Amino acid sequence: MVNPNLGVRKVLPSCVFCCQGGRVAPWRVIFRQGQHMSLLHTIQHTGLALVILSLSACGPEAPNKTAGPGGPGGPGQPPRAPEVQVLTVSEQAVELTSDLPGRLQSIRSALVRARVEGVVQKIHFLEGSEVRAGSALFEIEPKTYRAAWEAATSDAAAARQTWQRNQALLQAKAISQQDHDASEARHKQAQASLAKAELDLENAMVKAPISGRIGHALVTEGALVGRGESTPLVSIDQLDPILVNFSQTESEWQSLRRSMAKGDVKANAKWKVELLMGDGRVYPLSGQLRVAEKTVDPNTGAVFMRAEFPNPKGELMPGSYVRVRLAQASLPVAITVPQRAVLMNAQGPYVLTIVEEDKVAPVPIQTGAMSGDQWVVTAGLKPGMRVIVDGLQKARPGQVVKPMDLAAK
């Protein structure tokens, strides 16, 4: 503590000590008497302990002896080799596939319309539910059609009696043939009117033409329908099974046919069809090819095809865009690598392989057709070579890595 007898008026700056290049800077203290004292004189009154604490705080930081250039393990230790997933190349029989864009379509679809005029009295279905063929959907005001049916029934009965009576009179030659023919025509006309009245009364109760999932109602109770046109009421789609329409370009089709003719590939007796969902996963149930037209569409330059897939859970929805994986041919022996393992540079495709001492080495390759999510490699790889599949971002040419078998992943 400063001697109170000195009568300090102002101290500049507020800190007594400041580190400059590892030395203590002597700041002067201004006293009331105008005297100047050096820092050494001030230390005699403030105490030696304060100087020691200040020098300790301003000293250089002690080096960290636990860290070294080799990382947290200590100085001189080499960095750990990154782990990568590798695939050992082998030859095997593969199917050649083509991924083609397609769109799902209901195997049956019906737009239910009003066939008679009237006001909708009641709706008998739950929107979005499954309905069976023949179940009631809409009820249109039936009073007018019931009255017309009753009148037609009475008229038909009267016409039938007149015709039957005239038959007996004609045999007795009590009436002419012309009168008999007229009564017979009237009887047939009354029967036709009765059939029309029965049909109108039946159509007043709108029923489902097919089984399937029903959509939302296009009209509400109290709406007038069928005046001057057949008003759409609701749509029904049968979703199990479901169709997918797709096409293959003429060039791909012709190239495949030439390869088959040369014997390079073998045509599959039954084409295998798979469906790729929008998120990239494969639909678990395989389909069957239904249509493969033999003509090329002049507008698109492609061949139209259609496949059918089971859809028991209703997971596939009409109108959705999907990709169809079509297996049309196969190779008895070929080398394949996953698509994600193939990289590209200015010289073309290449893969990263593991060589002696677990070092990374790039190998240029040549790719051919696809087999699912794998490339068919026509040149550059041999059986037994190890190709990096996962962890490519951690591997550099010449770097030592820790290979892990992909099958054990």
C-alpha positions as CSV (number, residue, x, y, z in Angstrom):
1,M,0.0,0.0,0.0
2,V,1.2,3.5,-0.8
3,N,2.4,5.6,2.1
4,P,-0.4,8.0,3.0
5,N,2.1,10.7,4.0
6,L,2.9,11.2,0.3
7,G,-0.5,12.6,-0.4
8,V,-1.1,11.2,-3.9
9,R,-3.1,13.6,-6.1
10,K,-3.4,11.5,-9.3
11,V,-1.9,8.3,-10.7
12,L,-1.4,7.9,-14.4
13,P,-2.3,5.4,-15.7
14,S,-4.7,3.6,-13.4
15,C,-2.6,0.5,-13.5
16,V,0.8,0.7,-11.8
17,F,2.4,-2.0,-13.9
18,C,2.3,-2.9,-17.6
19,C,4.1,-5.5,-19.5
20,Q,6.2,-4.3,-22.5
21,G,8.3,-7.0,-24.1
22,G,8.4,-9.0,-21.0
23,R,9.8,-6.1,-18.9
24,V,8.1,-3.9,-16.2
25,A,7.5,-0.3,-17.4
26,P,8.3,2.3,-14.8
27,W,5.3,4.7,-14.7
28,R,5.8,7.8,-12.6
29,V,3.5,8.9,-9.8
30,I,2.6,12.6,-9.4
31,F,2.5,13.9,-5.8
32,R,0.9,17.0,-4.3
33,Q,4.4,18.5,-3.7
34,G,5.3,18.1,-7.3
35,Q,7.9,15.5,-6.5
36,H,8.6,12.6,-8.8
37,M,9.5,9.2,-7.7
38,S,10.6,6.3,-9.8
39,L,8.9,2.9,-9.9
40,L,11.6,1.4,-7.7
41,H,10.9,3.9,-4.9
42,T,7.2,3.1,-5.2
43,I,7.8,-0.6,-4.9
44,Q,9.4,0.1,-1.5
45,H,6.0,1.4,-0.2
46,T,3.7,-1.0,-2.1
47,G,5.6,-4.2,-1.3
48,L,7.6,-6.6,-3.2
49,A,4.8,-9.2,-3.4
50,L,2.8,-7.0,-5.9
51,V,5.8,-6.9,-8.2
52,I,6.1,-10.7,-8.2
53,L,2.4,-11.3,-8.9
54,S,2.6,-8.8,-11.8
55,L,5.6,-10.3,-13.4
56,S,4.0,-13.8,-13.1
57,A,0.8,-12.6,-14.9
58,C,2.8,-10.8,-17.7
59,G,5.2,-13.7,-18.3
60,P,5.0,-15.9,-21.4
61,E,2.6,-18.9,-21.4
62,A,4.2,-22.3,-20.5
63,P,4.3,-24.7,-23.4
64,N,1.9,-27.6,-23.4
65,K,3.9,-30.7,-22.9
66,T,1.0,-33.1,-23.6
67,A,0.5,-32.1,-27.3
68,G,3.0,-32.5,-30.0
69,P,3.3,-32.4,-33.8
70,G,2.0,-36.0,-33.9
71,G,-1.5,-35.1,-32.5
72,P,-3.1,-35.7,-29.1
73,G,-1.3,-39.0,-28.7
74,G,2.0,-37.2,-28.1
75,P,4.9,-35.7,-30.1
76,G,6.2,-37.7,-33.0
77,Q,3.3,-40.1,-33.3
78,P,1.9,-40.6,-36.8
79,P,-1.8,-39.9,-37.5
80,R,-4.3,-42.8,-37.6
81,A,-5.0,-44.3,-41.0
82,P,-8.6,-43.6,-42.1
83,E,-11.0,-46.5,-42.4
84,V,-12.5,-47.3,-45.8
85,Q,-14.9,-49.9,-47.0
86,V,-13.5,-52.0,-49.8
87,L,-15.0,-54.6,-52.2
88,T,-12.9,-57.5,-53.6
89,V,-13.5,-57.8,-57.3
90,S,-14.8,-61.1,-58.7
91,E,-16.4,-62.4,-61.9
92,Q,-20.0,-63.5,-61.9
93,A,-23.1,-63.8,-64.1
94,V,-25.0,-60.5,-64.2
95,E,-28.3,-59.2,-65.6
96,L,-28.1,-56.1,-67.8
97,T,-30.7,-53.5,-66.7
98,S,-32.1,-50.2,-68.0
99,D,-33.7,-47.6,-65.7
100,L,-36.6,-46.0,-67.6
101,P,-38.9,-43.2,-66.5
102,G,-42.5,-44.2,-66.0
103,R,-45.9,-43.1,-64.5
104,L,-48.3,-45.2,-62.4
105,Q,-51.9,-45.7,-63.6
106,S,-54.9,-47.4,-62.1
107,I,-55.8,-50.7,-63.6
108,R,-59.4,-49.5,-63.5
109,S,-60.7,-46.0,-63.1
110,A,-64.3,-44.8,-63.3
111,L,-65.7,-41.3,-63.2
112,V,-69.2,-41.7,-61.8
113,R,-71.7,-39.3,-63.3
114,A,-75.4,-38.4,-62.7
115,R,-77.6,-40.1,-65.4
116,V,-80.8,-38.5,-64.3
117,E,-81.8,-34.9,-63.4
118,G,-82.6,-34.1,-59.8
119,V,-81.4,-32.8,-56.4
120,V,-78.9,-34.8,-54.4
121,Q,-80.6,-35.9,-51.2
122,K,-78.0,-38.0,-49.5
123,I,-74.4,-39.2,-49.9
124,H,-73.9,-42.8,-48.7
125,F,-70.0,-43.2,-48.7
126,L,-67.0,-42.0,-46.8
127,E,-64.5,-40.1,-48.9
128,G,-61.2,-41.9,-49.4
129,S,-62.6,-45.3,-48.3
130,E,-62.8,-48.6,-50.2
131,V,-66.2,-49.3,-51.9
132,R,-67.5,-52.4,-53.6
133,A,-69.2,-52.6,-57.0
134,G,-72.9,-52.0,-56.6
135,S,-72.8,-50.1,-53.3
136,A,-75.0,-47.0,-53.1
137,L,-73.1,-43.7,-53.4
138,F,-75.6,-40.9,-54.1
139,E,-79.4,-40.7,-53.7
140,I,-81.1,-38.3,-56.1
141,E,-84.7,-37.1,-55.4
142,P,-86.8,-40.2,-56.5
143,K,-90.4,-38.9,-56.2
144,T,-90.7,-37.8,-59.8
145,Y,-89.2,-41.0,-61.2
146,R,-91.3,-43.2,-58.9
147,A,-94.5,-41.4,-60.0
148,A,-93.5,-41.8,-63.6
149,W,-92.8,-45.5,-63.1
150,E,-96.2,-46.1,-61.4
151,A,-97.9,-44.3,-64.3
152,A,-95.9,-46.4,-66.9
153,T,-96.8,-49.6,-65.0
154,S,-100.6,-48.8,-65.1
155,D,-100.4,-47.8,-68.8
156,A,-98.5,-51.0,-69.7
157,A,-101.0,-53.1,-67.8
158,A,-103.9,-51.5,-69.7
159,A,-102.2,-51.8,-73.0
160,R,-101.5,-55.5,-72.4
161,Q,-105.2,-56.2,-71.5
162,T,-106.4,-54.3,-74.7
163,W,-104.0,-56.3,-76.8
164,Q,-105.0,-59.6,-75.3
165,R,-108.7,-58.8,-75.7
166,N,-108.2,-57.8,-79.3
167,Q,-106.5,-61.2,-80.0
168,A,-109.7,-63.0,-79.1
169,L,-111.8,-60.6,-81.1
170,L,-109.6,-61.0,-84.1
171,Q,-110.1,-64.8,-84.0
172,A,-113.9,-64.1,-83.9
173,K,-113.5,-61.7,-86.7
174,A,-115.1,-59.0,-84.5
175,I,-112.3,-56.5,-85.3
176,S,-110.1,-55.8,-88.2
177,Q,-106.5,-56.8,-88.5
178,Q,-105.5,-53.2,-88.4
179,D,-107.1,-52.6,-85.0
180,H,-105.4,-55.6,-83.6
181,D,-102.0,-54.5,-84.9
182,A,-102.6,-51.0,-83.4
183,S,-103.3,-52.5,-80.0
184,E,-100.2,-54.7,-80.2
185,A,-98.0,-51.7,-81.1
186,R,-99.5,-49.8,-78.2
187,H,-98.7,-52.7,-75.9
188,K,-95.0,-52.7,-77.0
189,Q,-94.8,-49.0,-76.6
190,A,-96.2,-49.1,-73.1
191,Q,-93.6,-51.8,-72.2
192,A,-90.8,-49.6,-73.5
193,S,-92.0,-46.7,-71.5
194,L,-92.2,-48.8,-68.4
195,A,-88.6,-50.0,-68.9
196,K,-87.5,-46.4,-69.3
197,A,-89.3,-45.4,-66.1
198,E,-87.7,-48.3,-64.2
199,L,-84.2,-47.3,-65.5
200,D,-84.7,-43.7,-64.4
201,L,-85.9,-44.8,-61.0
202,E,-83.0,-47.1,-60.6
203,N,-80.5,-44.4,-61.7
204,A,-81.9,-42.1,-59.1
205,M,-79.8,-44.2,-56.7
206,V,-76.3,-43.8,-58.0
207,K,-74.2,-47.0,-57.4
208,A,-70.5,-47.8,-57.7
209,P,-69.7,-49.4,-61.1
210,I,-66.4,-50.9,-59.9
211,S,-64.7,-51.8,-56.6
212,G,-61.8,-49.6,-55.5
213,R,-60.8,-46.6,-53.5
214,I,-63.3,-43.7,-53.9
215,G,-62.1,-40.1,-54.0
216,H,-63.8,-36.9,-52.7
217,A,-67.3,-36.0,-53.7
218,L,-67.5,-33.4,-56.5
219,V,-71.0,-32.3,-55.4
220,T,-72.8,-31.8,-52.1
221,E,-76.2,-32.7,-50.7
222,G,-78.8,-30.2,-52.1
223,A,-77.0,-29.7,-55.5
224,L,-78.9,-30.0,-58.7
225,V,-77.3,-32.5,-61.1
226,G,-78.0,-34.0,-64.5
227,R,-79.7,-30.9,-66.0
228,G,-78.6,-30.8,-69.6
229,E,-75.4,-32.8,-69.0
230,S,-74.2,-35.8,-67.0
231,T,-72.7,-34.1,-64.0
232,P,-69.5,-35.7,-62.6
233,L,-70.1,-36.9,-59.0
234,V,-67.0,-38.8,-57.8
235,S,-64.1,-41.0,-59.1
236,I,-63.2,-44.5,-58.2
237,D,-59.8,-46.1,-58.8
238,Q,-58.9,-49.8,-58.4
239,L,-55.3,-49.8,-57.1
240,D,-54.5,-53.5,-56.7
241,P,-52.9,-54.4,-59.0
242,I,-51.6,-51.2,-60.5
243,L,-50.1,-50.4,-63.9
244,V,-46.9,-48.4,-64.8
245,N,-46.5,-47.0,-68.3
246,F,-43.0,-46.4,-69.6
247,S,-41.0,-46.3,-72.8
248,Q,-37.6,-47.2,-74.1
249,T,-35.9,-45.1,-76.8
250,E,-35.4,-46.6,-80.3
251,S,-31.6,-46.3,-80.1
252,E,-31.4,-48.3,-76.8
253,W,-33.8,-51.0,-78.2
254,Q,-31.8,-51.4,-81.5
255,S,-28.5,-51.5,-79.6
256,L,-29.7,-54.3,-77.4
257,R,-31.0,-56.2,-80.4
258,R,-27.7,-55.9,-82.2
259,S,-25.8,-57.1,-79.1
260,M,-28.1,-60.1,-78.8
261,A,-27.6,-60.9,-82.5
262,K,-23.8,-60.8,-82.1
263,G,-24.0,-63.1,-79.1
264,D,-22.4,-60.5,-76.8
265,V,-25.3,-60.8,-74.4
266,K,-28.0,-63.4,-73.9
267,A,-31.6,-62.4,-74.1
268,N,-33.7,-63.2,-71.0
269,A,-36.5,-65.6,-71.6
270,K,-38.7,-63.6,-69.2
271,W,-38.0,-59.9,-68.6
272,K,-37.6,-59.0,-65.0
273,V,-39.3,-55.7,-64.0
274,E,-38.6,-53.8,-60.8
275,L,-39.9,-50.4,-59.6
276,L,-37.7,-47.6,-58.1
277,M,-39.6,-45.3,-55.8
278,G,-39.0,-41.5,-55.6
279,D,-36.7,-41.9,-52.6
280,G,-34.5,-44.4,-54.6
281,R,-35.5,-47.5,-52.8
282,V,-36.6,-50.6,-54.7
283,Y,-40.3,-51.6,-54.4
284,P,-40.3,-55.0,-52.6
285,L,-42.7,-56.7,-55.0
286,S,-41.6,-57.5,-58.6
287,G,-43.9,-56.9,-61.5
288,Q,-44.7,-58.5,-64.9
289,L,-44.3,-57.0,-68.3
290,R,-47.8,-56.8,-70.0
291,V,-47.2,-54.8,-73.2
292,A,-44.2,-54.2,-75.3
293,E,-45.3,-52.7,-78.6
294,K,-43.5,-53.5,-81.8
295,T,-43.9,-50.0,-83.3
296,V,-42.1,-46.7,-82.5
297,D,-44.1,-43.7,-81.5
298,P,-43.3,-41.0,-84.2
299,N,-43.9,-38.2,-81.7
300,T,-41.4,-39.5,-79.1
301,G,-39.2,-41.9,-81.0
302,A,-39.7,-44.5,-78.2
303,V,-41.3,-47.9,-77.8
304,F,-44.3,-48.0,-75.4
305,M,-44.3,-50.6,-72.6
306,R,-46.6,-51.4,-69.7
307,A,-46.0,-53.5,-66.6
308,E,-48.3,-54.6,-63.8
309,F,-47.3,-54.6,-60.1
310,P,-49.2,-55.9,-57.0
311,N,-50.2,-53.2,-54.6
312,P,-51.8,-54.9,-51.6
313,K,-51.1,-52.1,-49.2
314,G,-52.0,-49.2,-51.6
315,E,-48.5,-47.8,-51.3
316,L,-48.4,-47.0,-55.0
317,M,-50.6,-44.2,-56.1
318,P,-51.8,-43.4,-59.6
319,G,-50.2,-40.4,-61.3
320,S,-46.8,-40.8,-59.4
321,Y,-43.6,-40.7,-61.4
322,V,-41.3,-43.6,-60.9
323,R,-38.4,-45.4,-62.5
324,V,-38.7,-48.9,-64.0
325,R,-35.7,-51.2,-63.9
326,L,-36.0,-53.6,-66.8
327,A,-33.7,-56.6,-67.1
328,Q,-33.8,-57.6,-70.8
329,A,-30.5,-59.5,-71.2
330,S,-27.6,-61.1,-69.2
331,L,-23.9,-61.8,-69.3
332,P,-22.5,-65.2,-68.2
333,V,-19.3,-63.6,-66.8
334,A,-18.6,-60.0,-65.9
335,I,-17.0,-57.7,-63.3
336,T,-19.3,-55.2,-61.6
337,V,-18.6,-52.4,-59.1
338,P,-21.1,-50.2,-57.2
339,Q,-22.0,-47.0,-59.0
340,R,-20.9,-44.9,-56.0
341,A,-17.4,-46.4,-56.3
342,V,-16.8,-45.0,-59.8
343,L,-15.2,-41.5,-60.0
344,M,-14.7,-39.2,-63.0
345,N,-11.9,-37.0,-64.2
346,A,-10.7,-35.5,-67.4
347,Q,-9.4,-38.8,-68.7
348,G,-12.7,-40.7,-67.9
349,P,-13.9,-43.0,-65.2
350,Y,-11.6,-44.5,-62.6
351,V,-11.7,-46.2,-59.2
352,L,-9.5,-46.1,-56.1
353,T,-7.9,-49.4,-55.3
354,I,-5.9,-50.8,-52.3
355,V,-2.4,-52.0,-53.3
356,E,0.6,-53.1,-51.2
357,E,1.1,-51.7,-47.7
358,D,-2.6,-50.7,-47.8
359,K,-1.9,-47.7,-50.0
360,V,-4.4,-46.0,-52.3
361,A,-3.9,-46.1,-56.0
362,P,-6.2,-44.8,-58.8
363,V,-7.0,-47.2,-61.7
364,P,-8.7,-46.0,-64.9
365,I,-11.5,-48.3,-66.1
366,Q,-14.0,-48.7,-68.9
367,T,-17.7,-49.1,-68.1
368,G,-20.4,-50.7,-70.1
369,A,-24.1,-51.3,-69.3
370,M,-25.7,-51.1,-65.9
371,S,-26.7,-54.0,-63.7
372,G,-29.1,-52.6,-61.1
373,D,-27.1,-50.0,-59.1
374,Q,-23.7,-51.3,-60.4
375,W,-21.6,-50.6,-63.4
376,V,-20.4,-53.4,-65.6
377,V,-16.6,-52.9,-66.0
378,T,-15.3,-54.0,-69.4
379,A,-11.6,-53.1,-68.8
380,G,-9.2,-52.0,-66.1
381,L,-10.1,-54.4,-63.2
382,K,-9.1,-58.0,-62.6
383,P,-10.5,-60.5,-60.1
384,G,-8.9,-60.1,-56.6
385,M,-8.4,-56.4,-56.8
386,R,-9.7,-54.4,-53.9
387,V,-11.8,-51.3,-54.8
388,I,-12.8,-48.6,-52.3
389,V,-16.6,-48.2,-52.2
390,D,-17.2,-46.1,-49.1
391,G,-15.0,-43.5,-47.5
392,L,-13.7,-42.1,-50.8
393,Q,-13.6,-38.6,-49.3
394,K,-11.0,-39.8,-46.8
395,A,-8.7,-41.6,-49.3
396,R,-6.0,-39.9,-51.4
397,P,-3.6,-41.5,-53.9
398,G,-0.5,-42.8,-52.0
399,Q,-2.1,-42.5,-48.6
400,V,-2.1,-45.4,-46.2
401,V,-5.6,-46.5,-45.2
402,K,-7.3,-49.1,-43.0
403,P,-9.4,-51.3,-45.4
404,M,-12.6,-52.9,-44.1
405,D,-14.5,-55.6,-45.9
406,L,-17.7,-54.2,-47.4
407,A,-19.6,-57.5,-46.7
408,A,-18.8,-57.1,-43.0
409,K,-20.2,-53.6,-42.8
